[in-house]
Amino acid sequence: MRIYENLIPKVSKEFIKKSINNGYLMIDKANLKAAQNDVESIFRAYLLNLKEIYKLAKQRIEKSDELDRSVSNKIRKQIAAEKKFPLEKYNEEYLVKQLLAILFQSDNIDDIMVDDNKIKRMFLETCNKSFITTEELNREVEKRMFYLSEYFPRIKKGTKDWKDKEREIRTRLEIAKGLRNPEYHDRYRQNKRYNRK
């Protein structure tokens, strides 16, 4: 599951709301925001650990004369295995364990009314509904690039124009779906190179 930082508050709020409405968790109204923050902390801690693995992989590659960027995924997997930390494709069970641990330890949760499996299912349903997968995003980008190439024959797969436009479309989609902050990507909004006249 790929976690997008911008969507963490939305997913956490939705999970807490559903848990209360379905009678899974008992939370005092005064503690709602704090309980949401507890759930957010799971995702934020995961992203911090993931960034650390990426950083360590980059350092290993820079220190070695024999390694280059083409092996970065392999190095990340090695470091993740050393640390017993799951990368994005395999992180669901890890996140569920973190969630259950925090729910049982949190002073903001008054009581848990159901078994672990029900909470696990609701948590993963909420996450999967909100966090778009990389595969879904790739399919949407491919579909848009196909239509674009129909209208603009000069944009051919493998060319610089294609790569630039693909990057722009991906960024716009990520902004539209709340996966990125638009203020960091204003250059894509201003790029009218391929707009029809």
NUZAFI-256526 format. One record per residue (C-alpha): residue number from 1; residue in one letter; x, z, y. Coordinates in pm, whole numbers. Layout:
% residues N
<node n="NUM" res="A" u="X" w="Z" v="Y"/>
...
***
This chain:
% residues 197
<node n="1" res="M" u="0" w="0" v="0"/>
<node n="2" res="R" u="144" w="-100" v="334"/>
<node n="3" res="I" u="89" w="163" v="602"/>
<node n="4" res="Y" u="48" w="52" v="961"/>
<node n="5" res="E" u="126" w="323" v="1213"/>
<node n="6" res="N" u="-147" w="214" v="1455"/>
<node n="7" res="L" u="-416" w="261" v="1188"/>
<node n="8" res="I" u="-311" w="609" v="1073"/>
<node n="9" res="P" u="-548" w="802" v="1306"/>
<node n="10" res="K" u="-843" w="576" v="1212"/>
<node n="11" res="V" u="-783" w="612" v="836"/>
<node n="12" res="S" u="-732" w="989" v="858"/>
<node n="13" res="K" u="-1046" w="1039" v="1068"/>
<node n="14" res="E" u="-1251" w="821" v="832"/>
<node n="15" res="F" u="-1128" w="1013" v="526"/>
<node n="16" res="I" u="-1213" w="1352" v="678"/>
<node n="17" res="K" u="-1554" w="1229" v="794"/>
<node n="18" res="K" u="-1643" w="1085" v="450"/>
<node n="19" res="S" u="-1516" w="1396" v="274"/>
<node n="20" res="I" u="-1741" w="1620" v="482"/>
<node n="21" res="N" u="-2046" w="1388" v="460"/>
<node n="22" res="N" u="-2014" w="1368" v="81"/>
<node n="23" res="G" u="-1966" w="1743" v="44"/>
<node n="24" res="Y" u="-1611" w="1709" v="-87"/>
<node n="25" res="L" u="-1449" w="1928" v="179"/>
<node n="26" res="M" u="-1575" w="2216" v="390"/>
<node n="27" res="I" u="-1415" w="2217" v="735"/>
<node n="28" res="D" u="-1517" w="2419" v="1037"/>
<node n="29" res="K" u="-1602" w="2200" v="1339"/>
<node n="30" res="A" u="-1330" w="2371" v="1541"/>
<node n="31" res="N" u="-1071" w="2258" v="1282"/>
<node n="32" res="L" u="-1175" w="1891" v="1246"/>
<node n="33" res="K" u="-897" w="1748" v="1462"/>
<node n="34" res="A" u="-636" w="1973" v="1302"/>
<node n="35" res="A" u="-753" w="1865" v="953"/>
<node n="36" res="Q" u="-726" w="1502" v="1060"/>
<node n="37" res="N" u="-372" w="1572" v="1185"/>
<node n="38" res="D" u="-288" w="1719" v="842"/>
<node n="39" res="V" u="-388" w="1391" v="675"/>
<node n="40" res="E" u="-202" w="1189" v="941"/>
<node n="41" res="S" u="114" w="1388" v="867"/>
<node n="42" res="I" u="120" w="1250" v="510"/>
<node n="43" res="F" u="139" w="892" v="634"/>
<node n="44" res="R" u="384" w="970" v="914"/>
<node n="45" res="A" u="619" w="1157" v="679"/>
<node n="46" res="Y" u="606" w="864" v="437"/>
<node n="47" res="L" u="695" w="615" v="712"/>
<node n="48" res="L" u="985" w="833" v="829"/>
<node n="49" res="N" u="1127" w="842" v="475"/>
<node n="50" res="L" u="1078" w="467" v="440"/>
<node n="51" res="K" u="1263" w="404" v="769"/>
<node n="52" res="E" u="1546" w="624" v="645"/>
<node n="53" res="I" u="1578" w="414" v="328"/>
<node n="54" res="Y" u="1586" w="92" v="533"/>
<node n="55" res="K" u="1851" w="247" v="758"/>
<node n="56" res="L" u="2066" w="357" v="463"/>
<node n="57" res="A" u="2036" w="12" v="304"/>
<node n="58" res="K" u="2149" w="-151" v="627"/>
<node n="59" res="Q" u="2447" w="86" v="649"/>
<node n="60" res="R" u="2551" w="13" v="290"/>
<node n="61" res="I" u="2540" w="-362" v="353"/>
<node n="62" res="E" u="2740" w="-329" v="678"/>
<node n="63" res="K" u="3008" w="-113" v="508"/>
<node n="64" res="S" u="3057" w="-352" v="218"/>
<node n="65" res="D" u="3248" w="-679" v="242"/>
<node n="66" res="E" u="3083" w="-809" v="-75"/>
<node n="67" res="L" u="2718" w="-754" v="25"/>
<node n="68" res="D" u="2506" w="-955" v="265"/>
<node n="69" res="R" u="2148" w="-936" v="390"/>
<node n="70" res="S" u="2016" w="-1139" v="95"/>
<node n="71" res="V" u="2053" w="-829" v="-127"/>
<node n="72" res="S" u="1881" w="-589" v="114"/>
<node n="73" res="N" u="1567" w="-557" v="-104"/>
<node n="74" res="K" u="1778" w="-475" v="-407"/>
<node n="75" res="I" u="1975" w="-213" v="-212"/>
<node n="76" res="R" u="1650" w="-57" v="-80"/>
<node n="77" res="K" u="1516" w="-32" v="-435"/>
<node n="78" res="Q" u="1840" w="135" v="-551"/>
<node n="79" res="I" u="1829" w="391" v="-269"/>
<node n="80" res="A" u="1457" w="456" v="-328"/>
<node n="81" res="A" u="1527" w="512" v="-699"/>
<node n="82" res="E" u="1813" w="751" v="-616"/>
<node n="83" res="K" u="1584" w="950" v="-388"/>
<node n="84" res="K" u="1285" w="918" v="-628"/>
<node n="85" res="F" u="1083" w="779" v="-341"/>
<node n="86" res="P" u="832" w="496" v="-396"/>
<node n="87" res="L" u="844" w="183" v="-184"/>
<node n="88" res="E" u="523" w="32" v="-48"/>
<node n="89" res="K" u="409" w="-147" v="-365"/>
<node n="90" res="Y" u="411" w="174" v="-568"/>
<node n="91" res="N" u="322" w="447" v="-318"/>
<node n="92" res="E" u="-45" w="525" v="-398"/>
<node n="93" res="E" u="17" w="805" v="-651"/>
<node n="94" res="Y" u="282" w="956" v="-424"/>
<node n="95" res="L" u="46" w="960" v="-124"/>
<node n="96" res="V" u="-236" w="1109" v="-333"/>
<node n="97" res="K" u="-5" w="1392" v="-449"/>
<node n="98" res="Q" u="97" w="1460" v="-89"/>
<node n="99" res="L" u="-270" w="1461" v="18"/>
<node n="100" res="L" u="-376" w="1707" v="-252"/>
<node n="101" res="A" u="-82" w="1934" v="-171"/>
<node n="102" res="I" u="-170" w="1945" v="197"/>
<node n="103" res="L" u="-543" w="1994" v="134"/>
<node n="104" res="F" u="-474" w="2299" v="-84"/>
<node n="105" res="Q" u="-217" w="2445" v="157"/>
<node n="106" res="S" u="-386" w="2373" v="489"/>
<node n="107" res="D" u="-544" w="2655" v="689"/>
<node n="108" res="N" u="-772" w="2392" v="847"/>
<node n="109" res="I" u="-958" w="2319" v="521"/>
<node n="110" res="D" u="-1204" w="2596" v="433"/>
<node n="111" res="D" u="-1283" w="2482" v="79"/>
<node n="112" res="I" u="-1251" w="2192" v="-164"/>
<node n="113" res="M" u="-1581" w="2140" v="-347"/>
<node n="114" res="V" u="-1491" w="1864" v="-599"/>
<node n="115" res="D" u="-1221" w="1782" v="-853"/>
<node n="116" res="D" u="-899" w="1599" v="-766"/>
<node n="117" res="N" u="-1015" w="1264" v="-906"/>
<node n="118" res="K" u="-1307" w="1235" v="-665"/>
<node n="119" res="I" u="-1084" w="1310" v="-368"/>
<node n="120" res="K" u="-825" w="1063" v="-499"/>
<node n="121" res="R" u="-1085" w="785" v="-532"/>
<node n="122" res="M" u="-1227" w="844" v="-184"/>
<node n="123" res="F" u="-880" w="858" v="-29"/>
<node n="124" res="L" u="-767" w="531" v="-191"/>
<node n="125" res="E" u="-1097" w="356" v="-108"/>
<node n="126" res="T" u="-1060" w="459" v="257"/>
<node n="127" res="C" u="-698" w="344" v="267"/>
<node n="128" res="N" u="-763" w="12" v="94"/>
<node n="129" res="K" u="-1054" w="-63" v="326"/>
<node n="130" res="S" u="-845" w="-4" v="639"/>
<node n="131" res="F" u="-486" w="-93" v="554"/>
<node n="132" res="I" u="-478" w="-470" v="504"/>
<node n="133" res="T" u="-237" w="-573" v="229"/>
<node n="134" res="T" u="59" w="-801" v="295"/>
<node n="135" res="E" u="-91" w="-1053" v="50"/>
<node n="136" res="E" u="-421" w="-1067" v="244"/>
<node n="137" res="L" u="-237" w="-1113" v="571"/>
<node n="138" res="N" u="-19" w="-1389" v="420"/>
<node n="139" res="R" u="-327" w="-1572" v="290"/>
<node n="140" res="E" u="-490" w="-1559" v="634"/>
<node n="141" res="V" u="-172" w="-1690" v="802"/>
<node n="142" res="E" u="-143" w="-1972" v="545"/>
<node n="143" res="K" u="-505" w="-2072" v="597"/>
<node n="144" res="R" u="-460" w="-2090" v="974"/>
<node n="145" res="M" u="-135" w="-2282" v="943"/>
<node n="146" res="F" u="-306" w="-2537" v="719"/>
<node n="147" res="Y" u="-578" w="-2600" v="980"/>
<node n="148" res="L" u="-322" w="-2612" v="1258"/>
<node n="149" res="S" u="-111" w="-2874" v="1078"/>
<node n="150" res="E" u="-424" w="-3090" v="1045"/>
<node n="151" res="Y" u="-464" w="-3100" v="1424"/>
<node n="152" res="F" u="-96" w="-3106" v="1516"/>
<node n="153" res="P" u="91" w="-3342" v="1281"/>
<node n="154" res="R" u="423" w="-3270" v="1454"/>
<node n="155" res="I" u="413" w="-2915" v="1313"/>
<node n="156" res="K" u="559" w="-2970" v="966"/>
<node n="157" res="K" u="636" w="-2705" v="706"/>
<node n="158" res="G" u="1000" w="-2595" v="709"/>
<node n="159" res="T" u="1065" w="-2698" v="1070"/>
<node n="160" res="K" u="1149" w="-2464" v="1356"/>
<node n="161" res="D" u="812" w="-2546" v="1517"/>
<node n="162" res="W" u="636" w="-2437" v="1197"/>
<node n="163" res="K" u="828" w="-2109" v="1174"/>
<node n="164" res="D" u="770" w="-2029" v="1543"/>
<node n="165" res="K" u="398" w="-2098" v="1517"/>
<node n="166" res="E" u="370" w="-1905" v="1191"/>
<node n="167" res="R" u="537" w="-1603" v="1355"/>
<node n="168" res="E" u="302" w="-1631" v="1653"/>
<node n="169" res="I" u="-10" w="-1651" v="1434"/>
<node n="170" res="R" u="104" w="-1356" v="1222"/>
<node n="171" res="T" u="168" w="-1148" v="1533"/>
<node n="172" res="R" u="-170" w="-1236" v="1685"/>
<node n="173" res="L" u="-347" w="-1147" v="1359"/>
<node n="174" res="E" u="-163" w="-816" v="1339"/>
<node n="175" res="I" u="-263" w="-736" v="1697"/>
<node n="176" res="A" u="-626" w="-837" v="1632"/>
<node n="177" res="K" u="-643" w="-617" v="1322"/>
<node n="178" res="G" u="-484" w="-321" v="1502"/>
<node n="179" res="L" u="-160" w="-342" v="1307"/>
<node n="180" res="R" u="62" w="-384" v="1614"/>
<node n="181" res="N" u="62" w="-276" v="1976"/>
<node n="182" res="P" u="-16" w="-579" v="2195"/>
<node n="183" res="E" u="201" w="-466" v="2486"/>
<node n="184" res="Y" u="517" w="-531" v="2280"/>
<node n="185" res="H" u="414" w="-887" v="2204"/>
<node n="186" res="D" u="291" w="-1032" v="2533"/>
<node n="187" res="R" u="528" w="-1325" v="2498"/>
<node n="188" res="Y" u="306" w="-1467" v="2222"/>
<node n="189" res="R" u="1" w="-1456" v="2446"/>
<node n="190" res="Q" u="181" w="-1648" v="2718"/>
<node n="191" res="N" u="318" w="-1916" v="2487"/>
<node n="192" res="K" u="94" w="-2219" v="2544"/>
<node n="193" res="R" u="327" w="-2474" v="2394"/>
<node n="194" res="Y" u="87" w="-2575" v="2117"/>
<node n="195" res="N" u="-242" w="-2530" v="2302"/>
<node n="196" res="R" u="-452" w="-2844" v="2319"/>
<node n="197" res="K" u="-485" w="-2996" v="2664"/>
***
